[in-house]
Amino acid sequence: MIGLSAGDRVLVVAAHPDDESVGLGGTIATWTGSGITVDVLAIACVTMPMYGGVSDAALRSSEFEAACDALGVARRHIAWTDTDQARHPGAFLPDLITVIESGPGPSLHNSQPDVLVLPADGAHHQDHQAVHRAAMAAARPGDRAHRAIPRAVLGYDGPEDRAWQASGPRPLLVNTSAAWPRKEKALLSHASQLREAPHPRSIAKIRALDEACGAGCGTATAERLAIYRIEA
């Protein structure tokens, strides 16, 4: 896939813990199952009312660990928990860029990834929009002698993104048929963030969206990625 092979490295940046599973779980499992090392950096986790319930930071951190284990993720880290930065990451854009470039957990500097995967542009949520902007800035072209620059930058979306706006064509489709059981296990690990159908964050609807994506390329399920940069 896009020139990756066993031993290569991928850094996935997620706005919140669970985005990595909801939007990219099948692709991550496919990569790790092929011997590719995947690190995940989740930016923000807060304790607050959410979806008619409560987002509990300690519970979500535990769920994140379980989901990353299910997907075969190597290093994983939540950058900001119950801080002003976590509540309003878009207001701290310089700090957000630094976390992605060279933070203490998985980062461009620490992970040295061949591929960076970030929330796609046009995301419905302001935190996703901020993380997209920051990650694109962190991965800007430059001198590799002075900082880590991935040779490919990809974007992923989530079910709400597709529910809130019409879905345009994406140039890269990943066949996740064999990886779906591991994605489902990761999703079940994020139990506090799942909702009942017909909500787009229900397992039934996530599966249906993946099946619809797969129908376009003749597979049982698939995930779509936007290509921002690929170096041959």
Secondary structure, DSSP 8 states (H G I E B T S, - for coil): -TT--TT-EEEEEESSTTHHHHHHHHHHHHHHHTT-EEEEEEEEE--EEETTEEE-HHHHHHHHHHHHHHHT-SSEEEEEESSHHHH-GGGGHHHHHHHHHH-SSS-HHHH--SEEEEE-TT-SSHHHHHHHHHHHHHT-S--TTTS---SEEEEE--HHHHHHS-----SEEEE-TTTHHHHHHHHHHTGGG---TTSTTSHHHHHHHHHHHHHTTTSS-EEEEEEEEE--
